[in-house]
């Protein structure tokens, strides 16, 4: 899940992508648009890069997430990742400190889900993040995830101040797993409010695993931690019908 605090992780990924594109492109699996297939995830490069190419059709994206794979653009090329280790949050291990408890009691915010998915992903795409000069959310990504939302796979959580959308997040829900993608905030603690409210709701609905993708200090403060790729794949196979 991309948040403002993970700019270093983004830079590290971009750096590794450029090096791999220049040096190791011959060993990266190239996907064909007409074939819905991914290589086994244990064949991923040390930094998690597994394949390149293909498309962002609903069918391919669902297949990817079911196999613990997610897309991340580098220029015009779709790169597919399955990092080891994997940064995850188990809802039962959620840590809520005094600051977060105060945020949850903030009556200035209103919490909703799926009220404004298109606006949430658009804000995630355009919000300026410290140390980050661009975004992996291209127009193609934005359109693809809007289609995923229309098909019932992608969901958003929003924080409102009056009639203004001031924070939110979006991701993919498959079975009892939520794959976090990105969040944004236009007002202090707005995304924290939406995140915590949504986590509480997901837990009530039986979700047992939140995929945060790559490490951020921010999400670690809520209890997120690293697990091995093998354990992650075992978890999602158990939790996704």
SETIMAR-614940 format. One record per atom (N, C-alpha, C): residue in one letter; x, y negated, z negated. Coordinates in steps of 0.02 Angstrom, whole numbers. Each point is the difference from the previous one (the first is absolute). Layout:
# residues N
a:X:Y:Z
...
# end
This chain:
# residues 241
x:43:59:0
x:-43:-59:0
x:44:-62:0
x:-12:-43:46
x:40:-61:5
x:-28:-53:-47
x:43:-28:-41
x:-19:-56:-42
x:56:-52:5
x:-13:-58:-26
x:49:-54:5
x:67:17:-30
x:0:45:-49
x:62:15:-35
x:43:51:36
x:-20:28:57
x:38:53:30
x:39:-22:61
x:17:-65:4
x:35:-25:59
x:67:35:9
x:35:18:-55
x:63:35:6
x:-10:68:31
x:-54:33:-19
x:-14:66:29
x:-14:-6:74
x:-37:-52:19
x:-15:-12:71
x:65:-12:38
x:43:-43:-28
x:63:-14:34
x:43:62:7
x:-1:43:-52
x:39:61:4
x:-27:46:54
x:-67:4:6
x:-31:41:51
x:17:-25:69
x:-7:-67:9
x:14:-29:66
x:73:11:18
x:44:-8:-48
x:71:11:13
x:14:71:21
x:-32:47:-36
x:11:71:16
x:-29:17:68
x:-58:-32:16
x:-31:12:65
x:46:-22:56
x:30:-59:-7
x:44:-25:52
x:61:45:9
x:28:23:-56
x:58:43:5
x:-18:66:33
x:-58:27:-20
x:-21:64:29
x:-16:-8:74
x:-31:-56:17
x:-17:-10:71
x:63:-5:42
x:53:-28:-29
x:61:-10:38
x:45:62:1
x:-3:40:-55
x:48:53:-6
x:-31:70:5
x:-57:9:-34
x:-26:67:-6
x:-64:12:40
x:-14:-42:48
x:-62:6:37
x:-8:69:32
x:55:34:15
x:-2:64:34
x:-29:55:-44
x:0:-10:-67
x:-26:52:-44
x:-68:-17:-29
x:-28:-57:19
x:-66:-19:-23
x:-52:29:47
x:-50:33:-28
x:-52:32:41
x:-42:-53:36
x:-9:9:64
x:-40:-45:41
x:-69:31:10
x:-52:-37:-19
x:-68:25:6
x:-31:-19:67
x:-43:43:24
x:-37:-14:62
x:-71:-22:-17
x:-25:-48:38
x:-67:-27:-14
x:-54:54:3
x:7:48:44
x:-54:49:11
x:4:60:-46
x:53:6:-39
x:8:58:-44
x:-3:-22:-73
x:-52:24:-36
x:-7:-18:-70
x:39:50:-43
x:63:-14:-8
x:44:44:-38
x:57:-40:-30
x:21:20:-60
x:58:-30:-32
x:50:55:-18
x:64:-14:1
x:49:50:-22
x:-6:11:-75
x:25:56:-25
x:-1:13:-72
x:35:-57:-38
x:-29:-20:-56
x:26:-59:-35
x:69:11:-30
x:19:63:-11
x:67:12:-29
x:56:-15:49
x:-19:-12:63
x:50:-17:51
x:12:-76:5
x:-31:-38:-44
x:9:-73:0
x:72:-18:-16
x:21:-58:24
x:67:-25:-15
x:5:-15:-75
x:61:-10:-27
x:8:-13:-72
x:-42:-59:-26
x:-12:-51:42
x:-40:-57:-23
x:-74:10:13
x:-20:58:27
x:-70:16:9
x:-26:-7:70
x:40:-26:47
x:-23:-8:69
x:-7:69:32
x:-60:13:27
x:-16:66:27
x:-8:1:75
x:-35:-50:27
x:-15:1:71
x:-13:-71:25
x:-5:-6:66
x:-15:-64:31
x:-47:10:58
x:-37:-53:17
x:-45:4:58
x:-70:22:-19
x:-34:28:49
x:-70:20:-10
x:-46:-60:2
x:-55:5:-35
x:-48:-55:-1
x:-30:-6:-70
x:-47:-48:-6
x:-32:-11:-65
x:-75:18:4
x:-14:53:35
x:-70:23:3
x:-22:23:-69
x:-65:-1:-11
x:-27:22:-64
x:21:72:-14
x:-2:42:51
x:17:70:-8
x:73:9:-22
x:44:-38:32
x:71:7:-18
x:14:-27:-70
x:-30:-56:-17
x:10:-29:-66
x:-25:46:-55
x:-58:29:10
x:-26:46:-50
x:46:60:-8
x:23:27:57
x:46:56:-2
x:65:-19:-37
x:24:-60:14
x:61:-23:-32
x:-8:-3:-76
x:-52:-33:-24
x:-9:-7:-72
x:-11:67:-34
x:-35:44:33
x:-11:67:-29
x:65:38:-8
x:51:-20:38
x:65:32:-4
x:52:-42:-37
x:-24:-53:-32
x:45:-42:-40
x:42:-47:41
x:-22:-16:60
x:37:-42:47
x:-36:-67:9
x:37:-54:6
x:-32:-64:13
x:40:-39:53
x:-34:-45:37
x:34:-38:52
x:29:-66:-26
x:54:-21:33
x:29:-65:-16
x:35:-24:64
x:-20:-57:24
x:26:-25:64
x:70:-29:-7
x:40:8:54
x:62:-37:9
x:-3:-28:71
x:-14:-64:7
x:-10:-29:66
x:-64:29:30
x:5:27:60
x:-58:29:33
x:-5:75:-9
x:44:28:-39
x:4:73:-7
x:-33:22:-66
x:-43:50:4
x:-30:29:-60
x:49:50:-29
x:19:-10:-63
x:42:48:-35
x:-41:34:-54
x:10:65:-7
x:-39:40:-48
x:46:23:-56
x:-22:-9:-62
x:42:10:-59
x:-30:50:-49
x:44:36:-33
x:-19:42:-57
x:58:0:-49
x:4:-51:-42
x:58:-10:-44
x:9:55:-52
x:62:9:-21
x:16:43:-56
x:53:-36:-42
x:-15:-13:-64
x:-62:16:-34
x:-56:-48:19
x:-60:14:-27
x:-59:-39:16
x:-23:-37:-62
x:-18:-63:8
x:-22:-42:-56
x:-76:6:-6
x:-24:24:-57
x:-71:12:-9
x:-23:-23:-68
x:-65:-7:-7
x:-30:-17:-64
x:-56:50:-13
x:3:33:-57
x:-54:44:-22
x:-46:-43:-43
x:-64:-5:19
x:-46:-43:-38
x:-1:13:-75
x:10:63:-20
x:1:17:-71
x:61:-29:-36
x:50:-22:39
x:61:-29:-30
x:2:-76:7
x:-55:-30:20
x:-3:-72:10
x:16:-37:-65
x:46:-49:4
x:17:-41:-58
x:-31:-69:9
x:-37:-20:-50
x:-31:-66:1
x:26:-40:-59
x:44:-49:13
x:28:-40:-53
x:-47:-57:-20
x:22:-42:-46
x:-42:-54:-25
x:-19:-48:55
x:48:-14:44
x:-14:-46:56
x:-55:28:45
x:6:64:16
x:-50:31:43
x:-68:4:-33
x:-1:13:-65
x:-64:2:-36
x:-34:-69:3
x:40:-52:-6
x:-28:-68:4
x:-26:-15:70
x:36:25:51
x:-22:-10:69
x:-66:34:13
x:-8:61:-27
x:-62:37:10
x:-60:-35:-32
x:13:-41:-50
x:-54:-36:-34
x:-14:-68:32
x:39:-16:51
x:-8:-66:33
x:-67:-4:35
x:-43:-43:-25
x:-67:-6:29
x:-2:-44:62
x:58:-29:18
x:2:-41:61
x:1:43:62
x:21:64:-8
x:4:45:57
x:-60:46:4
x:-20:13:62
x:-52:50:14
x:32:56:40
x:-15:62:-17
x:29:59:33
x:-51:31:47
x:23:16:61
x:-43:35:48
x:43:51:38
x:-34:47:31
x:35:47:44
x:-33:-1:68
x:41:1:52
x:-22:4:69
x:-47:-55:22
x:2:-56:-35
x:-42:-56:21
x:30:-37:60
x:68:-2:1
x:33:-40:52
x:66:32:21
x:-5:62:25
x:61:37:18
x:41:-38:51
x:-32:-25:52
x:37:-33:54
x:39:-60:-26
x:-31:-37:-45
x:34:-59:-27
x:58:20:-45
x:-9:54:-38
x:54:23:-44
x:61:20:40
x:-8:42:51
x:58:22:38
x:31:-59:38
x:-42:-47:22
x:26:-58:35
x:42:-44:-47
x:-23:-6:-62
x:39:-38:-49
x:65:36:-18
x:-3:65:-6
x:61:39:-13
x:50:-8:56
x:-25:-6:60
x:42:-9:59
x:34:-68:1
x:-36:-52:-20
x:24:-68:8
x:29:-33:-62
x:-9:31:-58
x:25:-31:-61
x:76:-4:0
x:28:-54:-22
x:72:-8:-3
x:27:32:-64
x:52:42:8
x:28:35:-57
x:74:-20:-8
x:22:-12:-61
x:69:-20:-12
x:50:50:28
x:48:-25:39
x:52:43:26
x:-20:42:59
x:-61:-10:25
x:-25:40:56
x:-18:-47:58
x:33:9:57
x:-11:-46:56
x:-56:21:47
x:-20:63:-4
x:-52:25:46
x:-45:49:-35
x:-41:34:38
x:-46:50:-28
x:-4:60:46
x:-9:58:-30
x:-9:60:41
x:-71:6:25
x:-45:-43:-26
x:-71:3:20
x:-8:-39:65
x:10:34:56
x:-9:-30:65
x:-74:-4:18
x:-16:-31:55
x:-69:-2:23
x:-27:71:11
x:43:44:26
x:-20:69:12
x:-16:36:-65
x:42:-12:-51
x:-12:30:-66
x:-66:-26:-29
x:-9:-65:4
x:-61:-31:-27
x:-62:30:33
x:1:6:65
x:-58:29:36
x:-10:73:-18
x:55:37:-6
x:-5:72:-15
x:-30:12:-69
x:20:-40:-49
x:-26:11:-67
x:-71:-26:-8
x:-18:-50:40
x:-70:-21:1
x:-44:56:28
x:26:36:49
x:-36:58:27
x:-4:55:-53
x:55:9:-37
x:-1:49:-55
x:-52:-19:-52
x:-8:-65:-12
x:-51:-23:-47
x:-70:16:26
x:-11:-13:64
x:-65:14:30
x:-17:74:-4
x:51:43:2
x:-10:72:-4
x:-2:26:-71
x:8:-44:-49
x:-7:19:-70
x:64:23:-34
x:57:-9:32
x:63:23:-29
x:37:-57:-37
x:-1:-59:27
x:36:-57:-30
x:-48:-41:-43
x:25:-22:-57
x:-42:-37:-47
x:38:-60:-27
x:-39:-50:-21
x:30:-60:-28
x:-30:-15:-68
x:40:-33:-41
x:-24:-25:-65
x:15:-74:-1
x:-48:-40:-22
x:6:-72:4
x:-8:-35:-67
x:34:-56:-6
x:-9:-45:-57
x:-24:-67:27
x:-55:-24:-26
x:-30:-62:23
x:-1:-51:-56
x:9:-62:19
x:-10:-57:-45
x:-55:-42:33
x:-60:7:-25
x:-56:-30:35
x:-11:37:66
x:-2:-39:54
x:-9:32:66
x:66:6:38
x:56:-9:-35
x:65:4:32
x:35:66:-17
x:25:33:51
x:39:60:-9
x:71:-20:-20
x:19:17:-61
x:64:-24:-27
x:51:56:-10
x:-20:62:9
x:46:55:-7
x:-32:65:21
x:41:50:13
x:-28:64:18
x:53:49:24
x:-23:59:17
x:43:53:24
x:-40:47:45
x:37:40:39
x:-34:50:41
x:42:63:4
x:-32:54:18
x:36:63:6
x:-46:54:28
x:24:61:-1
x:-36:57:28
x:-22:46:-56
x:-63:21:2
x:-25:48:-50
x:-16:66:36
x:35:52:-21
x:-13:68:24
x:-8:45:-61
x:-58:30:-7
x:-12:42:-58
x:12:-38:-64
x:41:27:-44
x:15:-32:-64
x:69:-32:0
x:20:-26:58
x:63:-36:7
x:-14:-67:32
x:30:-53:-27
x:-3:-65:31
x:70:-20:21
x:8:-15:65
x:64:-21:27
x:1:-76:6
x:34:-33:-46
x:2:-73:1
x:42:-26:57
x:-24:-52:33
x:36:-28:58
x:29:-69:-13
x:-42:-46:-21
x:25:-68:-10
x:-48:-39:-45
x:25:-53:-30
x:-42:-44:-41
x:23:-72:9
x:-43:-46:-19
x:17:-70:6
x:-32:-38:-58
x:25:-60:-13
x:-28:-42:-52
x:8:-73:20
x:-54:-38:-5
x:2:-72:12
x:-9:-39:-64
x:-12:36:-54
x:-8:-32:-65
x:33:45:-52
x:30:-29:-49
x:36:38:-51
x:-43:56:-29
x:28:61:2
x:-31:60:-29
x:-61:26:38
x:-16:-28:57
x:-58:23:37
x:9:71:26
x:58:15:29
x:11:68:25
x:6:49:-57
x:29:-21:-57
x:4:42:-59
x:-70:20:-24
x:-44:-50:0
x:-69:12:-20
x:-34:51:45
x:6:-10:66
x:-31:47:48
x:31:69:-6
x:66:3:-8
x:36:63:-5
x:-23:40:-62
x:-2:-32:-57
x:-19:35:-61
x:-73:20:0
x:-43:-44:24
x:-71:17:4
x:-11:60:47
x:36:-1:56
x:-9:55:48
x:28:65:-28
x:56:-4:-35
x:28:61:-30
x:-48:31:-49
x:-32:-41:-40
x:-49:25:-48
x:-58:34:36
x:-22:-30:55
x:-55:29:39
x:21:65:32
x:59:1:30
x:25:61:32
x:6:57:-50
x:24:-17:-59
x:6:51:-53
x:-68:29:-18
x:-50:-44:-5
x:-68:22:-16
x:-27:46:55
x:22:-12:62
x:-24:39:57
x:41:64:10
x:48:13:-43
x:37:62:3
x:67:-2:37
x:21:-60:21
x:65:-6:34
x:55:15:-51
x:47:43:19
x:52:22:-46
x:70:-22:20
x:7:-30:59
x:66:-21:23
x:-5:-62:43
x:42:-49:-14
x:7:-61:40
x:69:2:32
x:2:-1:66
x:64:-2:35
x:21:-73:8
x:58:-17:-30
x:27:-68:5
x:56:-4:51
x:17:56:31
x:49:5:54
x:72:-11:-23
x:19:-63:-11
x:69:-15:-18
x:2:-41:-65
x:56:4:-34
x:7:-30:-67
x:-9:-76:0
x:-37:-23:-50
x:-1:-71:-17
x:-1:-5:-76
x:36:-49:-26
x:1:-11:-72
x:-69:-18:-26
x:-37:-36:42
x:-68:-22:-19
x:-45:61:-15
x:-1:49:46
x:-43:57:-10
x:27:47:-54
x:66:0:-9
x:29:39:-54
x:-26:-23:-68
x:-13:-65:-5
x:-25:-28:-63
x:-69:27:-18
x:-36:27:50
x:-66:29:-12
x:5:76:-13
x:60:27:4
x:8:71:-13
x:17:42:61
x:9:-31:58
x:18:37:60
x:70:29:-9
x:13:58:30
x:65:33:-7
x:15:42:62
x:62:21:4
x:22:40:56
x:-14:75:-12
x:-21:34:53
x:-4:73:-1
x:31:25:65
x:20:62:1
x:31:28:59
x:-50:8:58
x:26:2:60
x:-43:8:59
x:-40:66:-4
x:34:54:-21
x:-34:64:-4
x:-59:-3:-48
x:10:-31:-58
x:-53:-6:-49
x:-56:-44:28
x:18:-54:34
x:-50:-45:29
x:-44:37:50
x:32:38:44
x:-38:38:51
x:-46:52:-33
x:25:32:-52
x:-41:49:-36
x:-61:-35:-31
x:11:-59:-27
x:-55:-38:-32
x:-54:-18:51
x:20:-28:56
x:-51:-23:48
x:-36:59:33
x:35:56:9
x:-34:59:27
x:-52:27:-48
x:13:-8:-64
x:-47:23:-51
x:-59:-48:-6
x:13:-64:10
x:-51:-51:-13
x:-40:-22:60
x:24:18:61
x:-37:-17:61
x:-29:63:30
x:-67:3:6
x:-32:61:27
x:24:17:70
# end
